[in-house]
């Protein structure tokens, strides 16, 4: 069974004047429930404040938890931070951390939310409040893990790169549309900027040619994978041209690169934007199921081979 981390508070009410699809996490949950016995469900706890503060400025953490984020920061985030949003922001990093711990046991696990890669030290941005990837990676590194954050969202993982830069045991990889948000990029361990309109074959060839050397060079023992589906050709905020088949091939490629090197992988949902929430949710669920199936097919076989 595929280990999926979910919390009821992931499904928050919509916010006024927000372009973020607040109901997509509920749709993701419902579609995964339809998979029945294929899913093993796990519920996270909120991330301890000390670990959130290990990545974010304590004053900003207090602003969020107390739901008093200044208006200019809310504008950068893209929606107001009320008590419900604040609660969700504390739980999602706990979900990414739990998914990582489950992956260490099982090979693969998914958080049904997360991937908030734009949140910076003292502010959120781009629909991201706290950076669950950075928070989880810092905690895992403090526990002695070597973590590689692999970001395949169409937007650069600027916050993740900035928050983890120079930290021992953490490396970052981002493949993204060069001309997309954010305008000011951070520096990942390796950035792979793509021109507008790149399609399936060129994307996958580039991903394989650039990610494999990073895996071999960094030799992580844990991958946190931002599996955003916004490189899809019809995405409202994307500039690339991947098809549904291309996204599936991407997941199988990332899984194979990890499995061949015996590296557990935990995925987060990441970006996916448009008016058809159910179609977006289906792509996120397809990513989880494709990754889960790839690990189900390959993880134990790799164990037996290495044994």
Buried (B, 14 or more C-beta within 10 A) or exposed (E): EBBBBBBEBBBBEEBEEEEBBBBBBBBBBEBBEEBEEBBEBBEBEBBBEEBBBBBBEEEBBBBBBEBEBEEEBBEBBBBBBBEEBBBBBBBBBBBBBBBBBBBBEBBBBBBBBBBBBBBBEEBBBBBBBBBBBBBBBBBBBEEEBBBBBBBBBBBBBBBBBBBBEEBEBBBBBBBBBBEBBBEEBBEBBBBBEBEEEBBBEBBBEBBBEBBBEBBEEBEBBBBBBBBBBBBBBBBBBBBBBBBBEBBBBBBBBBBBBBBEBEBBBBBBBBBBBBEEBEBBBBBBBBBBBBBBBBBBEBBEEBEEEEE
